[in-house]
Amino acid sequence: MWTLNGFVLMMLLVLANSQLDYTVHFNSPLYVCPDEVSQAFVDTSEVQLKWYNATTNMMVGAINYLKGFEQDTTIELVLAKDLGGSYEIMLSHEVCDACAELANPYSAYGFYMRRLGFPRDCPFEANKYPIRNLEAYPRNLPIDSDMAGSYQLTINIKKRADEDCLPDGMTFIACVTVDLIVEHL
């Protein structure tokens, strides 16, 4: 089964080889970053974690976009490891045309974005969108002993000024975050 780990998989491929003696699970539901701009764009208060068994949980509920999502939107994924109170960015990736990825049935990014409550049709209006049984599943992750620890995956949503996705032309719209744990079984 495909899960949010597809996002993380793409972020971690350069770091390790797959071993299934580790597990990955959410350590938090999806939450909105504390800045006022993010708080005005999205509400994740209905997102919850449900435990499937002792090592697997899933995210369920709904994400409420308080403002519409425009055609010229970019998504930046930033994976950071907790180093005991500070975070070190391990990897980041930018999805320049988020709407194109959402519409593409063969896009791994689009698949996981839809699982996170982004609708397929884009641009989309302000509305509430479901998150259904989103798992952090270790089978799709390359993990080894160096990977054990706590992580934070931040999804920055930005408006781009042009099709080139140059950082100078980006305007911050919002960010949401989820905490993950990789641990030895």
N, C-alpha and C positions, 0 to 999 in steps of 0.2 A: 504494500500500500504506500502511495506517495504521501509525503507530509511536509511540514515546514522545513524539515531537514534538507530538502532540496535546495532551499535558499542557502542554508548553512553549508551544505555539501559543496556548492559552488565556491563558497568562501574559504573552505578548509582543505580543498583538494591538494594544495601545495604543501600541506603540513604533515600528513601521516598516511599510513596504509590502514585499511579496514581490519578491525578486530571486533568480534561480537562479545568479548568478555567485558565490555563497557556498556553503559546505558546513557541515554540522553533524555532529560525531561525538562519541562517548563518549571521554572522556580517562581514564576509570577504569571498572571494573565497579562495580556496586552494592555499597556497603560500609556496615557498621553504624557508627553514631556511637560514639565511644569511651567513653561513660558506661556504668557497670555495669548500669543498668536496661535500656538498649537491648541490651547484650551478652547479658543473661539472657533476652531476648524473641525474638531472631532471629539466625540465623547465615547469612551470605552467602559463606562461604568457598568454595563450589562455583560461584559466579558468575564467568564469564570473558568476556573480549572476544575475538572472532574477526574478522579482517579479511576483508571481502568483496572489496574492491579498494583502490586507493590512497587513496580518499577516504571509503569507507564501511566501517564496522564494525558488529558486532552483539553483543548481550549474549546469552549462552547459559548453561545450567547449571540450578541449582536453588537456591531460597531455602528455608531450613529454619526454620519457626516453632517455637520451643521451648516456646511457650505458646499457648493458644487465642486466637482473635480473637472478641471478644464482639459482641453485637447493637448495643450502644450505643457504637460506636467511630466516631471522627471522624478524617479525614485532613486534614492541613494541608500544602499545597505552598508551598515558599518558594524563589524563584529569586533568586540573588545573583550579581553580577558581581565578578570578581577585579579589584581596582584596584591591583595590585602589592603584594600581601601582606595587604591587608585586603579584606573583602567588603562591597559595598553591596547591600542588598536592593532589587531592581528591582520585584518583584511578589510577592504571596502570595495564596493562595486556600484557602478551607476547604471541604471536602466534608463537610457535617454528618453525614449518614447514609451511611457507607461501605458498609454492608450493602445498603441500598436501591440504591445505584449499581451494586454488583457484580451484583445480581440483574436489573437493568434492561438488556435486550438492546440498547436504543437509546441508552444513556448512553455518551458519549465517555469520561467519567471511568472508568466501569466497564470499558469495553473496554481501556483502557490499564492499569488496575489489574490486570486479569486477565493481561495480557501481562507484567506485572511479578511474576507468581507468586501473586497473590491468587486463590483459587478463587472460582467463581461462587456456590457455596452458602455462606451466611453466617448465623449465626456458624459458624466452622470450628475444628476441633481442631488441636492441635499436630501438625505433620507437615511433610514435605518436598514442595514444589510446584515444577514446572518453569518455567523461563524459556526460551522458544523463539524464537530468531532475532529479538530485539527490536532494531530499528534506530533510529538517530537520523537521520532523513531530511529533508533541507532543503526539499523541495517543500511540506511542510505548515507551514513557518515563514515568517512575514514578517520578512525580514532586510534590512538595508542597512548601509552602511559604519559607522554608529554602533554596530552590534551586534557587530562583530568583537571577539573576546576570549574569555576563559575564564570559565565559569559553573559554579555549583554548585547543583544542584537537591536540596533536602532535603525528605524526606517525613516529617513528624512524625505519629506515631500517638498518639491521645489517647482517653481514655474520657470521655464526657460525662455529666454528672449529670442533665441534663434534655433535652427535645427542642428547647429554644431555642438550644442551642449557645453559650451565653454563656461567655466566657473564664474567669469566676470559677468555673464549675462543671466545668472540665476537669482531668483528671489525666493527666500524661505517662506514656505506656506505652513508647515507643521511637522511634527515628528511624533512617532509612537515607538515604544520600546517593549521588549520582552526579555526576561532573564531566563537563562538556560543553565543547566548543570550537566557536566559530563563526569561520570563516576564509574569506578571499577565495581563490577558485580561481586 
